[in-house]
Amino acid sequence: MEKRVTLDNFKEIWESLLIRASDEFEIPPEVIRIEGTTISTLGNFSASTGKGKSRKSFNVSAIVASALTGRKVLNYEASFPEGKDRILYFDTEQSPDHCRTILRRINKLCGYPEKKDDDRIRFAFLRQETTLDRRDIIECALITEPNIGLVIIDGLRDLLFDINSSTEAAEVIGLLMRWSSQFNVHIHTVLHLNKGDDNLRGHIGTELNHKAETILQIKVSEEDENISEVSASMVRDRKFPPFAFSIDDEGVPVLEEDYEFDPKPKRESFNYKKMSEEKHRDALDKAFEGAAKVGYGELIDRLKVGYEAQGFGQSYAILSKLKTFLVENGMIIKENKKYLYNRDFHYVQDGSDQNGIVR
C-alpha cells in the first residue's frame, strides 16, 4: 500500500490539520429531531440498535419516510437542507424481495402509492457482495450519486470480517467518520445487541458507543410483545422521552400514543402450594441467612424478606398462613416456641387448581 504521508507532502497535510482560534466554522445543520431533541446532524453518524426481531428496520423506515416527506413520522421530524434531499439505503442482510417490502413500507409511510419509484431514494441490497466490495460500493455511490443527505447502512456488522477484531472495528468506524465528513451526509447504521444483555455486539459496538452522535435502542415491550419501545441509549443532546410503536394490518409502524412506560407491577396471586421445591428452598435459604432458631415475630419478618426475593411480597396476615403451611410440610420445625429451618426437607407441589391460593 502506498504511504499517504511522506516528508514531501507533510507540510501541506499538516497545514490542513491545524486549528486556529481565529477560525470560523459553520455549525452542522440539524437534520433529524425527536420531540425537540437533535439526534442527527450532517457530517455525523448514528445507529439503531436492538436484539433480533425488535423491529429495528421498521424504526429505520420511519426515519427515512420523515426525511422524504419532511413530515413527522412516529416521533421523527426530519428536515434536510436544499441540495441534500436524496437518500442512499444499503441493506446487507435481506433478500431482494424483503428489500422491496421495506421500500414499499416506506412508500406507505410517506402516503405514496405502494409501487411508486422515487428517484430521491436509491435502495441497494448487498447481501451477495463480499465484505470489501460492500465498503467499496458504498464509497463509490457516495462519490457518484448527487445531493445525498442521508445514508442508511442496515447491517453494519457485514462491513467487517471479524466482529471481535478491534483493528477492523476501528477501521470501519473510521470509514463512517470519513464518509460522513467528506460527503457532508448523515449516516444511520443498524447493529444488533448481544443476546444475553443490552450491550452492542463486539468491538464494533464499543467503537460505535465512543464515536456515534446518537444511539437509539429498540426493544420489544415486556408488557406486550406486539409493541416496540424506542429510547436513547446514548445522545449528545438532552435525552428525548421514549416512545413506542406497533405494526398495523398494512405492515406499517404506528405510534402508540397512550403507551405507559414502567407501568405499576401487577400483584401476583400467591399460591404457595404451587411453588416448586426449588423456589421454596431459595426463599427459605434467604430467610434463615445467618440464623439458626428464631421466634415467631422474627420468623415472619424473615419470611417476608425471603419470599419477596422470589417476587412474592405479602402482608403479615398472609405470611402467618404461609408459616403454618411450612410447618405442616416439615420445611420449618417448631421447637419450644422457636422455629428452625429443616434444610433436608422434600416437598412435592400440589397439582390442584384451588387449594393454597391466597390473595
C-alpha contacts under 8 A as a table, 3 or more apart, distances in Angstrom:
res1	aa1	res2	aa2	distance
3	K	6	T	6.98
5	V	9	N	6.43
5	V	10	F	5.97
5	V	13	I	7.82
6	T	9	N	5.50
6	T	10	F	5.65
7	L	10	F	5.05
7	L	11	K	7.58
8	D	11	K	7.51
9	N	12	E	5.65
9	N	13	I	6.43
10	F	13	I	5.14
10	F	14	W	5.80
11	K	14	W	5.05
11	K	15	E	6.18
12	E	15	E	5.40
12	E	16	S	6.49
13	I	16	S	5.20
13	I	17	L	6.51
14	W	17	L	5.24
14	W	18	L	6.57
15	E	18	L	5.52
19	I	23	D	6.99
20	R	23	D	5.35
28	P	41	T	5.94
28	P	42	L	5.68
28	P	43	G	6.94
29	P	41	T	5.53
29	P	42	L	5.77
29	P	80	F	7.93
29	P	81	P	7.67
30	E	33	R	7.67
30	E	38	T	6.45
30	E	40	S	6.10
30	E	41	T	4.39
30	E	42	L	6.79
30	E	79	S	7.71
30	E	80	F	7.95
31	V	38	T	7.72
31	V	40	S	5.69
31	V	41	T	5.27
31	V	42	L	6.82
31	V	78	A	5.41
31	V	79	S	4.94
31	V	80	F	5.26
31	V	81	P	7.94
32	I	38	T	6.15
32	I	39	I	5.83
32	I	40	S	4.98
32	I	41	T	7.01
32	I	67	A	7.91
32	I	76	Y	6.72
32	I	77	E	5.64
32	I	78	A	4.28
32	I	79	S	6.41
33	R	36	G	5.80
33	R	37	T	5.24
33	R	38	T	4.43
33	R	39	I	5.45
33	R	40	S	6.94
33	R	76	Y	5.89
33	R	77	E	5.21
33	R	78	A	6.37
34	I	37	T	5.13
34	I	38	T	6.61
34	I	39	I	7.02
34	I	75	N	5.63
34	I	76	Y	5.17
34	I	77	E	6.34
34	I	240	F	6.45
35	E	75	N	6.84
35	E	76	Y	7.83
35	E	240	F	6.43
35	E	241	P	7.51
36	G	240	F	7.80
37	T	237	D	6.38
37	T	238	R	6.39
37	T	239	K	7.00
37	T	240	F	5.91
38	T	41	T	7.58
38	T	237	D	6.16
39	I	46	S	7.85
39	I	213	E	7.08
39	I	214	T	5.70
39	I	235	V	6.72
39	I	236	R	7.73
39	I	237	D	7.10
40	S	44	N	7.07
40	S	45	F	7.20
40	S	46	S	6.97
40	S	186	H	6.83
40	S	213	E	6.92
40	S	214	T	7.10
41	T	44	N	5.88
41	T	45	F	7.90
41	T	186	H	6.22
42	L	149	G	7.39
42	L	180	S	7.24
42	L	181	S	7.89
42	L	184	N	5.63
42	L	185	V	4.90
42	L	186	H	4.74
43	G	177	M	7.92
43	G	180	S	4.55
43	G	181	S	4.42
43	G	182	Q	7.69
43	G	183	F	7.58
43	G	184	N	4.70
43	G	185	V	5.22
43	G	186	H	5.62
44	N	177	M	6.90
44	N	180	S	5.47
44	N	181	S	6.80
44	N	185	V	7.11
44	N	186	H	5.28
44	N	187	I	6.62
44	N	212	A	7.36
44	N	213	E	6.36
45	F	176	L	6.94
45	F	177	M	7.33
45	F	180	S	6.70
45	F	186	H	5.44
45	F	187	I	4.49
45	F	188	H	5.64
45	F	189	T	7.61
45	F	212	A	5.60
45	F	213	E	5.84
45	F	214	T	7.48
46	S	186	H	7.85
46	S	187	I	6.35
46	S	188	H	4.82
46	S	189	T	6.25
46	S	212	A	5.14
46	S	213	E	5.35
46	S	214	T	4.80
46	S	215	I	5.72
46	S	216	L	8.00
47	A	188	H	5.20
47	A	189	T	4.52
47	A	190	V	5.42
47	A	191	L	7.07
47	A	212	A	7.34
47	A	214	T	6.51
47	A	215	I	4.87
47	A	216	L	6.11
48	S	56	K	6.47
48	S	59	N	7.91
48	S	60	V	7.45
48	S	188	H	7.40
48	S	189	T	6.30
48	S	190	V	4.89
48	S	191	L	6.56
48	S	215	I	6.01
48	S	216	L	4.77
48	S	217	Q	5.99
48	S	218	I	7.05
49	T	56	K	6.84
49	T	190	V	5.87
49	T	191	L	5.10
49	T	192	H	5.48
49	T	193	L	6.26
49	T	200	L	7.47
49	T	215	I	7.04
49	T	216	L	5.98
49	T	217	Q	4.87
49	T	218	I	6.05
50	G	54	S	6.02
50	G	56	K	6.63
50	G	191	L	7.16
50	G	192	H	5.25
50	G	193	L	5.11
50	G	198	D	7.82
50	G	217	Q	5.59
50	G	218	I	4.97
50	G	219	K	5.79
51	K	54	S	5.72
51	K	192	H	5.45
51	K	193	L	5.01
51	K	194	N	6.85
51	K	195	K	6.45
51	K	218	I	7.83
51	K	219	K	6.89
52	G	55	R	7.86
52	G	192	H	6.89
52	G	193	L	7.99
53	K	56	K	7.56
54	S	218	I	6.11
54	S	219	K	5.09
54	S	220	V	5.34
54	S	228	S	6.49
55	R	58	F	5.27
55	R	59	N	6.54
55	R	218	I	7.20
55	R	219	K	7.80
55	R	228	S	6.97
56	K	59	N	5.11
56	K	60	V	6.36
56	K	190	V	7.42
56	K	218	I	6.25
57	S	60	V	4.96
57	S	61	S	6.13
57	S	102	I	7.92
57	S	154	D	7.60
58	F	61	S	5.03
58	F	62	A	6.59
58	F	252	V	7.56
58	F	253	P	6.30
59	N	62	A	5.34
59	N	63	I	6.70
59	N	218	I	7.97
59	N	253	P	7.55
60	V	63	I	5.06
60	V	64	V	6.31
61	S	64	V	5.16
61	S	65	A	6.12
61	S	102	I	7.17
61	S	105	R	7.18
61	S	106	I	5.51
61	S	109	L	7.97
62	A	65	A	5.08
62	A	66	S	6.19
62	A	73	V	5.68
62	A	74	L	6.49
62	A	76	Y	7.21
62	A	106	I	7.10
62	A	109	L	6.97
62	A	253	P	7.51
63	I	66	S	5.29
63	I	67	A	6.32
63	I	73	V	7.16
63	I	76	Y	6.10
63	I	77	E	7.98
63	I	78	A	7.54
64	V	67	A	5.03
64	V	68	L	6.23
64	V	87	I	7.94
64	V	106	I	7.05
65	A	68	L	5.13
65	A	69	T	6.17
65	A	73	V	6.85
65	A	106	I	5.59
65	A	107	N	7.38
65	A	109	L	5.94
65	A	110	C	5.39
66	S	69	T	5.28
66	S	70	G	5.28
66	S	71	R	5.27
66	S	72	K	5.84
66	S	73	V	5.40
66	S	76	Y	6.47
66	S	77	E	6.01
66	S	78	A	5.41
66	S	110	C	7.48
67	A	70	G	5.49
67	A	71	R	7.68
67	A	77	E	7.64
67	A	78	A	4.90
67	A	79	S	6.39
67	A	80	F	7.11
67	A	85	D	7.74
67	A	150	L	7.98
68	L	85	D	7.30
68	L	86	R	7.82
68	L	110	C	7.37
68	L	120	R	7.64
69	T	110	C	6.30
70	G	77	E	6.86
70	G	78	A	5.54
70	G	79	S	5.65
71	R	77	E	6.18
71	R	78	A	7.04
72	K	75	N	6.20
72	K	76	Y	5.44
72	K	77	E	4.63
72	K	78	A	7.32
73	V	76	Y	5.29
73	V	77	E	6.72
73	V	109	L	7.46
74	L	245	F	7.47
74	L	253	P	7.65
74	L	254	V	6.41
74	L	255	L	5.26
75	N	243	F	7.50
75	N	255	L	7.71
80	F	84	K	5.93
80	F	85	D	6.06
80	F	149	G	6.78
81	P	84	K	5.53
81	P	85	D	7.05
82	E	85	D	6.59
83	G	147	N	5.07
83	G	148	I	7.70
83	G	149	G	7.98
84	K	147	N	4.67
84	K	148	I	5.14
84	K	149	G	4.27
84	K	150	L	7.83
84	K	185	V	7.96
85	D	120	R	6.85
85	D	147	N	6.22
85	D	148	I	6.28
85	D	149	G	5.71
85	D	150	L	7.89
86	R	119	D	7.94
86	R	120	R	4.47
86	R	121	I	5.75
86	R	146	P	7.79
86	R	147	N	5.70
86	R	148	I	4.55
86	R	149	G	5.72
86	R	150	L	6.80
87	I	120	R	6.08
87	I	121	I	4.61
87	I	122	R	6.26
87	I	148	I	5.55
87	I	149	G	6.13
87	I	150	L	4.90
87	I	151	V	5.75
87	I	152	I	7.75
88	L	121	I	5.91
88	L	122	R	5.00
88	L	123	F	6.16
88	L	124	A	7.90
88	L	148	I	7.02
88	L	150	L	6.49
88	L	151	V	4.76
88	L	152	I	6.20
89	Y	121	I	7.22
89	Y	122	R	6.07
89	Y	123	F	4.66
89	Y	124	A	6.20
89	Y	151	V	5.86
89	Y	152	I	4.59
89	Y	153	I	6.29
89	Y	154	D	7.70
90	F	123	F	6.04
90	F	124	A	5.00
90	F	125	F	5.89
90	F	126	L	6.80
90	F	138	I	7.80
90	F	151	V	7.82
90	F	152	I	5.89
90	F	153	I	4.91
90	F	154	D	6.08
91	D	94	Q	6.50
91	D	99	C	7.28
91	D	123	F	7.80
91	D	124	A	6.35
91	D	125	F	4.82
91	D	126	L	5.90
91	D	127	R	7.21
91	D	153	I	6.17
91	D	154	D	4.82
91	D	155	G	6.37
92	T	125	F	5.96
92	T	126	L	4.63
92	T	127	R	4.57
92	T	153	I	7.64
92	T	154	D	6.28
92	T	155	G	5.31
92	T	156	L	7.91
92	T	158	D	6.35
93	E	125	F	7.75
93	E	126	L	7.32
93	E	127	R	5.23
93	E	154	D	7.64
93	E	155	G	6.37
93	E	158	D	7.87
94	Q	97	D	7.98
94	Q	98	H	5.87
94	Q	99	C	6.24
94	Q	125	F	7.11
94	Q	127	R	6.53
95	S	98	H	5.26
95	S	99	C	6.21
95	S	125	F	7.24
95	S	127	R	7.19
96	P	99	C	5.02
96	P	100	R	6.17
96	P	125	F	6.42
97	D	100	R	5.16
97	D	101	T	6.39
98	H	101	T	4.93
98	H	102	I	6.43
99	C	102	I	5.11
99	C	103	L	6.33
99	C	123	F	7.93
99	C	125	F	6.87
100	R	103	L	4.98
100	R	104	R	6.14
101	T	104	R	5.13
101	T	105	R	6.11
102	I	105	R	4.97
102	I	106	I	6.30
103	L	106	I	5.11
103	L	107	N	6.41
103	L	123	F	7.62
104	R	107	N	4.95
104	R	108	K	6.32
104	R	114	E	5.14
104	R	115	K	6.36
104	R	116	K	7.99
105	R	108	K	5.09
105	R	109	L	6.31
105	R	114	E	7.43
105	R	251	G	7.13
105	R	252	V	6.20
106	I	109	L	5.08
106	I	110	C	6.22
107	N	110	C	5.01
107	N	111	G	6.19
107	N	112	Y	4.98
107	N	113	P	6.48
107	N	114	E	5.55
107	N	115	K	7.66
107	N	116	K	7.11
108	K	111	G	5.01
108	K	112	Y	5.72
108	K	113	P	6.88
108	K	114	E	5.93
108	K	252	V	7.27
109	L	112	Y	7.61
109	L	252	V	6.91
112	Y	116	K	6.67
113	P	116	K	5.31
118	D	121	I	6.02
119	D	122	R	6.88
125	F	128	Q	7.96
126	L	129	E	5.35
126	L	134	R	6.41
129	E	133	D	6.00
129	E	134	R	6.00
130	T	133	D	5.07
130	T	134	R	6.13
131	T	134	R	5.28
131	T	135	R	6.75
131	T	158	D	6.42
131	T	159	L	5.36
131	T	160	L	6.31
131	T	161	F	6.66
132	L	135	R	5.25
132	L	136	D	6.36
132	L	159	L	7.14
133	D	136	D	4.96
133	D	137	I	5.93
134	R	137	I	5.19
134	R	138	I	6.30
134	R	159	L	6.57
135	R	138	I	5.35
135	R	139	E	6.36
135	R	159	L	6.34
136	D	139	E	5.11
136	D	140	C	6.05
137	I	140	C	5.15
137	I	141	A	6.05
138	I	141	A	5.20
138	I	142	L	6.27
139	E	142	L	5.11
139	E	143	I	6.33
139	E	179	W	7.48
140	C	143	I	5.01
140	C	144	T	6.12
141	A	144	T	5.18
141	A	145	E	5.52
142	L	145	E	5.68
142	L	146	P	7.86
142	L	148	I	7.46
142	L	179	W	7.98
142	L	183	F	7.05
143	I	146	P	7.88
143	I	183	F	7.91
145	E	148	I	6.81
148	I	151	V	7.52
148	I	185	V	6.65
149	G	184	N	7.33
149	G	185	V	4.72
149	G	186	H	6.25
150	L	185	V	5.67
150	L	186	H	5.00
150	L	187	I	5.96
150	L	188	H	7.55
151	V	185	V	7.01
151	V	186	H	6.16
151	V	187	I	4.60
151	V	188	H	6.14
152	I	187	I	5.86
152	I	188	H	4.93
152	I	189	T	5.78
153	I	156	L	6.13
153	I	187	I	7.35
153	I	188	H	6.31
153	I	189	T	4.65
153	I	190	V	6.45
154	D	189	T	5.64
154	D	190	V	4.84
154	D	191	L	7.64
155	G	158	D	5.67
155	G	159	L	7.74
155	G	189	T	6.95
155	G	190	V	5.38
155	G	191	L	6.10
156	L	159	L	5.68
156	L	160	L	7.80
156	L	189	T	6.06
156	L	190	V	5.92
156	L	191	L	5.87
157	R	160	L	5.78
157	R	163	I	6.57
157	R	191	L	6.55
157	R	204	I	7.61
158	D	161	F	7.26
159	L	172	V	7.07
160	L	163	I	6.20
160	L	168	E	6.48
160	L	169	A	7.32
160	L	172	V	7.28
161	F	168	E	7.75
162	D	165	S	5.39
162	D	168	E	7.22
163	I	168	E	7.77
163	I	169	A	7.11
163	I	201	R	7.52
163	I	202	G	5.30
163	I	203	H	6.35
163	I	204	I	6.33
164	N	169	A	7.80
164	N	202	G	4.89
164	N	203	H	5.25
164	N	204	I	7.39
165	S	168	E	5.34
165	S	169	A	6.13
165	S	202	G	7.83
165	S	203	H	6.29
165	S	204	I	7.97
166	S	169	A	5.03
166	S	170	A	6.16
166	S	203	H	5.32
166	S	204	I	7.27
167	T	170	A	5.31
167	T	171	E	6.27
168	E	171	E	4.91
168	E	172	V	6.20
168	E	204	I	7.95
169	A	172	V	5.31
169	A	173	I	6.16
169	A	203	H	5.81
169	A	204	I	4.50
169	A	207	E	6.70
170	A	173	I	5.26
170	A	174	G	5.92
170	A	204	I	7.29
170	A	207	E	6.66
171	E	174	G	4.95
171	E	175	L	6.35
172	V	175	L	4.92
172	V	176	L	6.47
172	V	204	I	7.93
173	I	176	L	5.04
173	I	177	M	6.24
173	I	204	I	7.48
173	I	207	E	6.78
173	I	208	L	6.91
173	I	211	K	7.78
174	G	177	M	5.07
174	G	178	R	6.10
175	L	178	R	5.08
175	L	179	W	5.88
176	L	179	W	5.20
176	L	180	S	5.95
176	L	187	I	7.31
177	M	180	S	5.46
177	M	181	S	6.16
178	R	181	S	5.25
178	R	182	Q	5.68
179	W	182	Q	5.24
179	W	183	F	5.76
179	W	184	N	7.67
179	W	185	V	7.64
180	S	183	F	5.67
180	S	184	N	5.38
180	S	185	V	4.93
180	S	186	H	5.80
180	S	187	I	6.30
181	S	184	N	4.98
181	S	185	V	6.96
191	L	200	L	7.28
191	L	201	R	7.52
191	L	205	G	7.71
192	H	200	L	6.47
192	H	201	R	6.31
193	L	197	D	7.37
193	L	198	D	5.83
193	L	199	N	5.56
193	L	200	L	4.47
193	L	201	R	5.37
194	N	197	D	5.56
194	N	198	D	6.21
194	N	199	N	5.75
194	N	200	L	6.03
194	N	201	R	5.34
195	K	198	D	7.68
199	N	205	G	7.69
200	L	204	I	7.94
200	L	205	G	4.49
200	L	206	T	6.84
201	R	204	I	6.84
201	R	205	G	5.06
201	R	206	T	7.76
202	G	205	G	5.40
202	G	206	T	6.81
203	H	206	T	4.99
203	H	207	E	6.25
204	I	207	E	5.14
204	I	208	L	6.04
205	G	208	L	4.98
205	G	209	N	6.15
206	T	209	N	5.19
206	T	210	H	6.52
207	E	210	H	5.16
207	E	211	K	6.22
208	L	211	K	5.28
208	L	212	A	5.37
209	N	212	A	5.98
209	N	215	I	7.49
209	N	234	M	7.61
212	A	215	I	6.82
213	E	234	M	7.93
213	E	235	V	6.22
213	E	236	R	6.04
214	T	232	A	7.52
214	T	233	S	7.78
214	T	234	M	5.48
214	T	235	V	4.33
214	T	236	R	6.49
215	I	232	A	6.25
215	I	233	S	5.42
215	I	234	M	4.97
215	I	235	V	6.32
216	L	230	V	6.72
216	L	231	S	5.84
216	L	232	A	4.85
216	L	233	S	5.49
216	L	234	M	6.99
217	Q	229	E	7.92
217	Q	230	V	5.69
217	Q	231	S	5.39
217	Q	232	A	6.10
217	Q	233	S	5.65
218	I	228	S	6.44
218	I	229	E	5.53
218	I	230	V	4.69
218	I	231	S	6.74
219	K	228	S	5.42
219	K	229	E	5.33
219	K	230	V	6.84
220	V	224	D	7.64
220	V	225	E	5.76
220	V	226	N	7.44
220	V	227	I	5.98
220	V	228	S	4.37
220	V	229	E	6.17
221	S	224	D	5.29
221	S	225	E	5.56
221	S	226	N	7.55
221	S	227	I	5.57
221	S	228	S	5.50
221	S	229	E	6.16
222	E	225	E	6.56
224	D	227	I	5.71
225	E	228	S	7.46
226	N	246	S	5.99
226	N	247	I	7.42
227	I	244	A	6.62
227	I	245	F	5.66
227	I	246	S	4.64
227	I	247	I	7.71
228	S	244	A	5.50
228	S	245	F	5.47
228	S	246	S	6.29
229	E	242	P	7.06
229	E	243	F	5.87
229	E	244	A	4.28
229	E	245	F	6.62
230	V	242	P	5.59
230	V	243	F	5.39
230	V	244	A	5.85
231	S	240	F	7.54
231	S	241	P	7.22
231	S	242	P	4.56
231	S	243	F	6.82
232	A	235	V	6.27
232	A	239	K	6.26
232	A	240	F	6.86
232	A	242	P	7.25
234	M	239	K	7.99
235	V	238	R	6.81
235	V	239	K	6.37
243	F	255	L	7.73
243	F	256	E	7.54
243	F	257	E	7.94
243	F	259	Y	7.78
244	A	255	L	6.11
244	A	256	E	5.42
244	A	257	E	7.59
244	A	259	Y	6.71
245	F	253	P	6.07
245	F	254	V	5.28
245	F	255	L	4.39
245	F	256	E	4.95
246	S	253	P	5.49
246	S	254	V	5.49
246	S	255	L	6.64
246	S	256	E	6.63
247	I	250	E	7.76
247	I	251	G	5.62
247	I	252	V	5.28
247	I	253	P	4.45
247	I	254	V	6.02
248	D	251	G	5.40
248	D	252	V	5.51
248	D	253	P	6.39
248	D	254	V	6.66
249	D	252	V	7.41
256	E	259	Y	5.44
260	E	263	P	5.94
268	E	312	F	7.41
269	S	357	I	7.03
269	S	358	V	6.65
269	S	359	R	5.36
270	F	312	F	6.67
270	F	357	I	6.11
270	F	358	V	5.54
270	F	359	R	6.17
271	N	274	K	5.50
271	N	275	M	6.69
271	N	356	G	5.63
271	N	357	I	4.36
271	N	358	V	6.14
272	Y	275	M	5.16
272	Y	322	L	7.34
272	Y	356	G	6.13
272	Y	357	I	6.93
273	K	349	Q	5.61
273	K	350	D	5.26
273	K	355	N	7.21
273	K	356	G	5.29
273	K	357	I	7.46
274	K	349	Q	5.30
274	K	350	D	5.57
274	K	351	G	7.06
274	K	356	G	7.81
275	M	279	K	6.28
275	M	280	H	6.66
275	M	349	Q	6.41
276	S	279	K	5.30
276	S	280	H	6.39
276	S	348	V	7.63
276	S	349	Q	5.97
277	E	280	H	5.16
277	E	281	R	6.01
277	E	346	H	7.19
277	E	347	Y	5.63
277	E	348	V	6.90
277	E	349	Q	7.06
278	E	281	R	5.05
278	E	282	D	6.14
279	K	282	D	5.08
279	K	283	A	6.14
279	K	310	Q	7.14
280	H	283	A	5.12
280	H	284	L	6.08
281	R	284	L	5.13
281	R	285	D	5.91
282	D	285	D	5.12
282	D	286	K	6.33
282	D	306	G	7.70
282	D	310	Q	7.80
283	A	286	K	5.25
283	A	287	A	6.15
283	A	303	L	7.59
283	A	306	G	4.36
283	A	307	Y	5.07
283	A	309	A	6.80
283	A	310	Q	6.38
284	L	287	A	4.74
284	L	288	F	5.99
284	L	303	L	7.16
284	L	306	G	5.94
284	L	307	Y	7.70
284	L	341	Y	7.48
285	D	288	F	5.52
285	D	289	E	6.01
285	D	306	G	7.40
286	K	289	E	5.21
286	K	305	V	7.35
286	K	306	G	4.85
286	K	309	A	7.86
287	A	299	L	7.99
287	A	302	R	4.63
287	A	303	L	5.34
287	A	304	K	7.73
287	A	305	V	6.13
287	A	306	G	4.36
287	A	307	Y	7.76
288	F	291	A	5.21
288	F	292	A	6.98
288	F	302	R	6.84
288	F	341	Y	6.93
291	A	294	V	7.10
292	A	340	L	5.93
292	A	341	Y	7.24
293	K	338	K	5.89
293	K	339	Y	5.31
293	K	340	L	4.66
293	K	341	Y	7.68
294	V	298	E	6.02
294	V	299	L	5.89
294	V	338	K	5.40
294	V	339	Y	5.30
294	V	340	L	6.68
295	G	298	E	5.51
295	G	299	L	5.97
295	G	337	K	6.63
295	G	338	K	4.86
295	G	339	Y	6.20
296	Y	299	L	5.00
296	Y	300	I	6.35
296	Y	337	K	7.58
296	Y	338	K	6.98
296	Y	339	Y	7.25
297	G	300	I	5.37
297	G	301	D	6.47
298	E	301	D	5.07
298	E	302	R	6.09
299	L	302	R	5.06
299	L	303	L	6.05
299	L	339	Y	7.28
300	I	303	L	5.07
300	I	304	K	6.21
300	I	316	Y	7.06
300	I	319	L	6.37
300	I	320	S	6.79
300	I	323	K	7.49
301	D	304	K	5.19
301	D	305	V	6.57
302	R	305	V	5.14
302	R	306	G	6.15
303	L	306	G	5.00
303	L	307	Y	5.94
303	L	319	L	7.05
304	K	307	Y	5.54
304	K	308	E	5.90
304	K	313	G	6.70
304	K	314	Q	6.94
304	K	316	Y	7.85
304	K	319	L	6.97
305	V	308	E	5.26
305	V	309	A	6.36
306	G	309	A	5.36
306	G	310	Q	7.03
307	Y	310	Q	5.04
307	Y	311	G	6.55
307	Y	312	F	5.33
307	Y	313	G	6.58
308	E	311	G	4.87
308	E	312	F	4.65
308	E	313	G	4.52
308	E	314	Q	7.64
309	A	312	F	7.24
314	Q	318	I	6.29
314	Q	319	L	6.57
315	S	318	I	5.42
315	S	319	L	6.29
316	Y	319	L	4.86
316	Y	320	S	6.09
317	A	320	S	5.23
317	A	321	K	6.74
318	I	321	K	5.17
318	I	322	L	6.27
318	I	358	V	7.09
319	L	322	L	4.79
319	L	323	K	6.13
320	S	323	K	5.05
320	S	324	T	6.57
321	K	324	T	5.18
321	K	325	F	6.40
322	L	325	F	5.04
322	L	326	L	6.19
323	K	326	L	5.12
323	K	327	V	6.26
324	T	327	V	5.22
324	T	328	E	6.14
325	F	328	E	5.14
325	F	329	N	6.24
326	L	329	N	5.26
326	L	330	G	6.26
326	L	331	M	5.15
326	L	332	I	5.62
327	V	330	G	5.15
327	V	331	M	5.94
327	V	332	I	4.85
327	V	333	I	5.87
327	V	334	K	7.15
328	E	331	M	7.78
329	N	332	I	7.73
329	N	347	Y	7.25
330	G	333	I	6.15
330	G	342	N	7.00
330	G	345	F	6.35
331	M	341	Y	6.49
331	M	342	N	5.34
331	M	343	R	7.37
331	M	345	F	5.41
331	M	346	H	7.71
331	M	347	Y	7.98
332	I	339	Y	6.52
332	I	340	L	5.71
332	I	341	Y	4.75
332	I	342	N	5.43
333	I	339	Y	5.64
333	I	340	L	5.35
333	I	341	Y	6.36
333	I	342	N	6.41
334	K	337	K	6.43
334	K	338	K	5.66
334	K	339	Y	4.55
334	K	340	L	6.54
335	E	338	K	5.17
335	E	339	Y	6.14
335	E	340	L	7.66
342	N	345	F	5.72
350	D	355	N	7.89
352	S	355	N	6.25
354	Q	357	I	6.15
